[in-house]
Amino acid sequence: MITNYLTFTVDNTVYALNVDSVLEVLNFSSPTAVPCALPYIEGLIYSREQGITIVNFRKRFQLAEQEIDKRTKIIVVEVPSPRENDENHITLYGLVADSVQDVVQIFEEEPAKDAQCPIPSEFIATTLMYNEAPMFILNPVTLFKEAGELNLGEKRNEN
């Protein structure tokens, strides 16, 4: 089975998201601040007439801060958040990444053994070896669960 992942870096570590959950990749633009938000919520941006809650990955996991530059991107992720009697509800989040690398195809998933990840394992779906280095596949549901209390970037899946 072939699986496509969007790879990106934060603090010199390679992470990935299944492309099925990625809506788009945007150049970084300063979000509008949201009062009383969690410390790692940068604010809100609008794209395609949708509000998107911006999560700073570095702040979320207490990694060293880095200056925003031309390589900094916002990865817009669709996260299913079904509510009672509404199975087509998704929430949009923007994840701030140091850089976006590429979409890679993984034919056979070779789990990485003993790979050390700088973020807690509950946020990692799996760890694979890619180009002889570990690649940490994120679980969007757990990654954005706490930020979901904001519920600013919501849309309906019309499919």
C-alpha positions as CSV (number, residue, x, y, z in Angstrom):
1,M,0.0,0.0,0.0
2,I,1.3,3.4,-0.9
3,T,0.9,6.3,1.5
4,N,1.7,9.9,0.8
5,Y,3.1,12.2,3.5
6,L,3.8,15.9,3.5
7,T,7.2,16.3,5.2
8,F,8.3,19.3,7.1
9,T,10.9,20.3,9.7
10,V,10.6,21.9,13.1
11,D,13.8,22.4,15.2
12,N,15.8,20.2,12.7
13,T,13.5,17.2,13.2
14,V,11.5,15.8,10.2
15,Y,7.8,15.4,10.8
16,A,5.1,14.4,8.4
17,L,1.3,14.5,8.0
18,N,-0.8,12.2,5.8
19,V,-1.6,14.3,2.7
20,D,-5.3,13.3,3.1
21,S,-5.5,15.6,6.1
22,V,-3.6,18.5,4.5
23,L,-5.7,21.2,2.8
24,E,-2.9,23.5,1.7
25,V,0.4,25.0,2.5
26,L,0.6,28.8,2.9
27,N,3.5,31.3,3.2
28,F,3.6,32.6,6.8
29,S,1.4,35.6,7.4
30,S,0.9,37.2,10.8
31,P,-2.4,35.9,12.3
32,T,-4.9,38.1,14.1
33,A,-4.5,37.6,17.9
34,V,-7.3,35.9,19.8
35,P,-7.9,37.1,23.4
36,C,-7.6,34.4,26.1
37,A,-6.2,31.8,23.7
38,L,-3.8,29.1,24.8
39,P,-0.2,30.3,24.8
40,Y,0.7,28.3,21.7
41,I,-2.3,29.7,19.7
42,E,-0.8,32.4,17.5
43,G,-4.2,33.6,16.4
44,L,-6.5,33.4,13.4
45,I,-6.0,33.8,9.6
46,Y,-8.5,33.5,6.8
47,S,-8.0,31.5,3.6
48,R,-10.6,30.4,1.1
49,E,-13.1,32.3,3.2
50,Q,-12.5,30.0,6.2
51,G,-11.1,30.9,9.6
52,I,-8.0,28.9,10.5
53,T,-6.7,28.6,14.0
54,I,-2.8,28.9,13.9
55,V,-0.9,26.7,16.2
56,N,2.8,27.4,16.8
57,F,4.5,23.9,16.9
58,R,7.5,25.3,18.7
59,K,5.5,26.9,21.5
60,R,3.2,23.9,21.7
61,F,6.1,21.7,22.7
62,Q,8.4,24.2,24.4
63,L,11.0,24.1,21.7
64,A,13.5,27.0,21.3
65,E,12.0,30.0,19.5
66,Q,13.1,30.8,16.0
67,E,12.7,33.9,13.9
68,I,10.1,33.7,11.1
69,D,11.8,33.8,7.7
70,K,10.9,33.1,4.1
71,R,11.0,29.4,4.6
72,T,8.4,29.4,7.5
73,K,5.1,28.0,6.3
74,I,1.6,27.3,7.6
75,I,0.3,23.8,6.9
76,V,-3.5,23.9,6.9
77,V,-4.8,20.6,8.3
78,E,-8.4,19.3,8.3
79,V,-9.1,17.6,11.5
80,P,-12.3,15.5,11.9
81,S,-14.2,16.6,15.0
82,P,-17.5,14.8,14.8
83,R,-20.2,16.2,17.0
84,E,-23.4,14.5,18.0
85,N,-25.5,14.0,14.9
86,D,-22.9,15.7,12.7
87,E,-20.4,13.3,11.2
88,N,-19.3,15.7,8.5
89,H,-17.8,18.4,10.8
90,I,-14.2,19.2,10.4
91,T,-12.0,21.9,12.0
92,L,-9.2,23.7,10.2
93,Y,-5.8,24.3,11.9
94,G,-2.7,25.9,10.6
95,L,0.5,24.4,11.9
96,V,3.6,26.7,11.8
97,A,6.6,24.8,10.4
98,D,10.2,25.9,10.0
99,S,10.1,24.6,6.4
100,V,8.1,22.3,4.2
101,Q,10.1,19.8,2.4
102,D,8.2,17.5,0.0
103,V,5.4,15.0,-0.5
104,V,6.9,11.6,-0.2
105,Q,5.5,8.2,-1.1
106,I,6.1,5.4,1.4
107,F,5.5,2.0,-0.2
108,E,6.3,-0.2,2.8
109,E,6.3,1.3,6.2
110,E,9.5,0.4,8.0
111,P,9.0,1.3,11.6
112,A,12.0,3.2,13.2
113,K,13.2,1.5,16.3
114,D,14.5,3.4,19.3
115,A,14.1,6.8,17.5
116,Q,14.1,9.7,20.0
117,C,11.4,12.3,19.3
118,P,11.4,15.7,21.0
119,I,7.7,15.7,21.5
120,P,5.5,13.4,23.6
121,S,4.6,10.0,21.9
122,E,0.9,10.6,22.3
123,F,1.1,13.1,19.4
124,I,2.9,10.6,17.1
125,A,0.9,8.1,15.0
126,T,4.0,6.2,14.0
127,T,7.7,6.6,13.4
128,L,9.2,5.5,10.1
129,M,12.6,5.4,8.6
130,Y,13.0,7.6,5.6
131,N,16.3,8.4,3.9
132,E,18.1,6.6,6.7
133,A,16.6,9.0,9.3
134,P,13.5,8.8,11.5
135,M,10.4,10.6,10.3
136,F,7.7,11.2,12.9
137,I,4.2,10.9,11.5
138,L,1.9,13.2,13.5
139,N,-1.6,12.3,14.7
140,P,-3.7,15.4,13.9
141,V,-6.5,14.5,16.2
142,T,-4.4,14.4,19.3
143,L,-2.1,17.2,18.1
144,F,-5.0,19.7,17.9
145,K,-7.3,18.2,20.5
146,E,-6.6,20.8,23.2
147,A,-6.6,23.7,20.7
148,G,-10.1,22.5,19.6
149,E,-11.5,24.3,22.6
150,L,-11.3,27.5,20.5
151,N,-13.3,26.1,17.5
152,L,-12.6,29.1,15.4
153,G,-11.7,27.5,12.1
154,E,-14.6,25.3,11.3
155,K,-16.2,24.2,8.1
156,R,-18.7,21.7,6.8
157,N,-17.6,18.9,4.6
158,E,-20.0,19.0,1.7
159,N,-19.0,15.6,0.4
